[in-house]
Amino acid sequence: MSEPGMSRLHWVLLLSSSLLCVVSVWNLDATTGLGAMGVARAQGIWLGVGLLSALVISSIEYHTLKRLAPGLYLGAVVSLGLVLVIGKTVNGSRRWLDFGAFTVQPSEPAKVALILALAAWLAQHPRPRGYTISDLVPIAIIMGIPMALIFKEPDLGHTLMIGFIGASMMSYERMRRKTVVGGLILGVISAPFVWLFVLKEYQKERILTLIDGNVDQLGAGWQSRQAEIAVGSGGVFGRGHGLGSQVAGGFLPENHTDFVFAKLCEEQGLLGGSLVLLLYLTLIMSILYTAYTARDRFGSLICLGVASFLFWHVLMNVGMVLNILPVTGVTLPFMSYGGSSVVTSCIGLGLVFNVHARRHVF
């Protein structure tokens, strides 16, 4: 039977995620974008939608979601396909479905659909003696279809996110030695072909700019250079809330979405940025602990997927801001403005709360 009362709540997870949401709205105050409505107010509305979504997801017995996983995955694939046909084009990329009052970026909820689909497959097809190359074929298909559709938009950042989430979940599975060696050889052989025939020119430019920061500082390297200046100008304690010169001067692009961490560091300094990263660390570690205490393999895999989702998002976004990783357009969970990103992150936490609340149910 289940544990009664408030012990079903994951208090560490609840507190750390709530603090991130509060910091998000506060940090987005006095930023640019959305005109009279204001980014902070809009973010608060999306966080409210995310909270309701998390409550709904956490109330559904997660084994029901296991049965729904194929349908949810199919829906995600269909929505990604629709984007390529009728999606809204912004800055040369077709990534959004426009519903008039709001837009949806299907690559965001596709990550949750992938986590559920992959967790369901791995739970139903265990390989205690280790995975062979042939065993990985259906997993490669599950991951490869959404990756191909997202890359076609084009969106390299979210394509990599899908790959990293899937690879992180698979890293806890046992692999046969031949499988590991074969995978490494395939990766080395395919890398030159990916560079020559798969990556687009602007994607290559961003990687080359990362290798040599002095290349094209007014073009491909502009965003990362301005973000680096913003972080450095904040010092230890920051310039103060709303007093960042990079934001006020219009030098820091996308300071409410992709580069929101640079805005935070300029205004709140090293101390403020470090505290936010500590909140993320607490959040991710508490999710991993939930994976450890889950009552079954499916629940553990769900939590592992959500933890990897948050980890890779934070790593790629902060690395991009600090100019140690290429600019990919990956958002910072809860902190970056955007309905699709915020609601998807909240749904992920709802899944973890779901697993935690039912850890003693048999």
N, C-alpha and C positions, 0 to 999 in steps of 0.2 A: 504494500500500500504506500501511498505517497506521504511525504513529510507534511505535517499540517502547518498552517499559519504562514507568517512572514518569512520563515526559513527557506521558502521556495524561491524567494527573490535573491538574485545575485547582487549583493550590495556593492561590492567593489566595482563590478562592471557597470552598475547603475550610476554610481557616483562619478567615476572617471568619464563616462560618456556624457553625463549631464554637464559636467564642468567644461568639457570640450565644446558642447553646444552653446553654453553661456559665453565662453570666450569667443566663439565664432561670431555671434550676433554683435557683441561688443567691439570686436576687431573690425567688422565690416562697417560699423558706423563711421561716417565721414569719408567713406571711400568713394570711388567714382562709379557711375553707371546707373541705369534704370530711372534717371530723371527724378521727378517729384516723389515717386513712391519710396525710393531709397532702397539700397541693397539690404541693409540690416533688417528692415521691416519685411521685405520679401523673403529673406532667409528664415526669419521667425515663422512665417506662414508655412514654408516648406518643411521646417522642422516639426511643426504641428502635424502636417500630413504624414511625415515620416513616423512620428510617435504613434499615430492611429494605425498605420500599417504594421508597425512592430507589435502592437497589442493584438492585432488580428492574427498575425503569424504565430505569435507565442501561445495563442489560445488553441491552435489546431494541433492535435497530437501528431508529433513529427513523423510517425510511421505512416500517417495518412499522406503526408507530403512525399514520402517514399513512393507511394503508389501513383501520385500525381506527377512525379518527376519527369517521366517521358513526355507527358503532355505540355508541361511547363517549358521543357527544353525545345520541343517542336514549335511552341508559340514564340519563343525567343528567336529561333532560326527564321521563322516566317517574318517577324518584325524586322530583322536585319536585312532580309531580302527585299522587303517593301521600301526600306530606306534607299536602296540603290535604284528603285524605280520611281518613287514619288516623294522621296525625301527632300527636305529643305537644304539648299546649298548655301554655305557661308564660307567665305575665304577659300573657295575652290574645293571644299570638302562637303560631301553629302552625308551628314551624320544624324539628322534630326527628323522626326515626324512632327509636322505642324498641325495642331488641333485648334488653331485660332487663338484661344485664350492662353494657351501654354504649348510648349514643345516638349517632346520626349526624346531622349537619346537612348535608343534600344541597346547599345553596347553596354550600358550600365546594368540594367536588370539581367542582361544575358550572363553576367558573371555569377549571379545568384542561381540562375537556372543551370549553369554549368556545374556549380558546386553540388547542387542536389542530384543532378544526373550522374555525375562522376561518383559521388558518395554512394548512390543507389547501386550503380554497376559494381563498384569494388566490394560493397557489402554482400552482394548476391553472387559474386564470382571470385571468392578468395583463392589465392594461390600460395598455400603454406610452404610449398617447395620452391617458390620463386617464379617470377614471370619470365616466360620465354618471349622471343621477338614476336611470334605469332599471337601470343596472348595480348600484346600491346596494340595490335591492329585495331580492335574496336575502340580502345581508349583514344588512339590517335584520330579516329574518325570523329568521336564525340568532341574532342578538342579542335580538330582541324576545320570542321565546317564553320563554326562561328569565327574562328581566326581568319579564314579566307574571306568571309563576307565583310568583316570589319576592316581588314587590310585593303579591300577593294574600295572603301569609302573615299579617300584613303585615311586610315588612322593607325599609325604604327604603334602609338603608345598603348591603346587599348588592346591591340593585337598581342603585344608583348604581355600585357596584364593577364589575358586569358591563358597564354602559355605558361607564365610564371605560377599562376594559381594551380593549374593542372599539374605542373612539374613538382610543386611543393607538396601537393597531396600524394603524388606518386613516390616522393622521396621516403615516405614512411612504409612503403611496400617492399617486400623482399624481391630482389632481382638476381637472376642467375648471372654468373660471371660473363658468359658469352653475350648476354643481353647488354650488359654495361659496356663491354669492349666494342661490340657492334655499334652501339649508339654513339660512342665517342668517335669511332672511325667515320660514321655517316656524317656527324656534325662537322668534322674537319674537312671532309670532301665537299660538302654542300656549301660551306661558308663562302668560297669565291663566287660560286654561281648565284648565291643570294645577293651578294654585293653588286655583281655585274648586271643581273637580269631581273631582280625582284625589287630592290630598293629604288625609290625615286630619287631624282637629283637633289631635291630640297632635303630629303632625309640623309643623304650622303653628306651634304654640306653641314648639317648640324653635327654629325659625328666628327667630321674633319675640324670643325670649329672647336669642338671639345678637346681634340688632341692638341691643337695650336690655337690658344685663345686670342692671338693677335690677327687671326685670319678673318677678314670681312667683319670688322666690329660694327660697321654701319648697316650690315645686312643680316646674315644668318646669326651672327654673334651678338646682335644688339640687345635682345631680350635678356640673355644670360648675363651679359656684362652689366646692364643696368640693375639687375637683381643683385648681383654681387656687390655693386656700389651701395645699394640700399642696406644690405645686411651689414656691411662694414661701417657705414655712417651711423648706425645705431649704437655702436660701442657696447659697453657692458649694461648700461641701464636704459638706453634708448633716448629718443628725442621727445617723447611724450605722446599721449594719445591724440591723433589727428594732426601732429606737427611734423610728419615726415616730409622732407623736402622733395624726395623723388616722386612721391605720389602727388603732392601739391603742384610740382612743376610739370607734371605730365610725362615724366621720363620713364616711369615704371609701368610697362604694359600689363594688361590683364591683372591688375593688383587686387581684384576681388575674386579671381578664379584661380588660374594657374600659378600666379606669383603672390598669392595671399600671405604665404609664410615670409616672403621678403618684406612685405608691408608690416607684418607683426614684428619682425626683428628690427626694422628701422625705428619703429615707435617704442617698442618695449625692450629692445636690446638683447644681448646674449642671455640675460636672466629670463626674460619673458619667453624667448624661443626655447630655452632649455626646459622650462617648466611645462610647456606644451608637449615637447618630445617625451618628457617623463610621464605625462598623462597617457600618451600613446603607448609607451612601454608598459604601463600598468594595465591598460586596456587589453593589449595583445597577450600579456602573460596570464591575465585572468581568464581569457578565452582558451588558452592552451591548457590551463588547469581544468577548465570545464571539459575539454576533450579527454583529459586523463580520468576524470571522475564520471564520465558518461556511462550509461548503463549498457550500451552495446556499441558495436563497431560502426554502425550507421551514424549514430549521434556523434561519435568521436571524429569521424570523417567530415561531418558538417562543420563542427567547430574548427577543425584544422583548416578547412577551406576558407572560412570567414577570417581566421587569424592571418592566413597567408594573403588574403585579399587586402586587409588593412596594412600589413607589413610592407608589401610591395608598393602599394599606393604611397605610403609615407616615405619609403626609401627613394622611389623614383621622383616624387615631387620635391622633396628636400634636396636631393642630389642635383636636380635640375636648377633649383634656386641657388645652390652653392657653386654651380658651374663645375661639378664633378661628374655629372651625367648629362646626356644630350637632352635638349628641349623636346618633350614628347606630348605635352598637353594633358598629362595625367593630373587629376585634381587631388587635393589634400582632403581626406575624409572628414566630414562635418565642418571643416574650416572654410573650404572653398565654396563660393556661391554657386548654386545650381540645383534645380529641383530633382533631376534624375540622379545625380550623385548623392545628394542628401538622403533621399527616400531609399535608394538602394543600400546605403550604409546602415540606415535604421532597420531595414528588413533583415540585413545580415545579423545585427544584434538581436533582433527578435527571434531568429533561429537559435542563437546561443542561449537566450533566456528560456526558450522552449526546451532545449536539451537539459539545461540545468534544473528546471522545475520538475522534470520527470526522471531524474537520475535514480530515484529510489522506487520507481514504479515497476512492478513485475507482472 
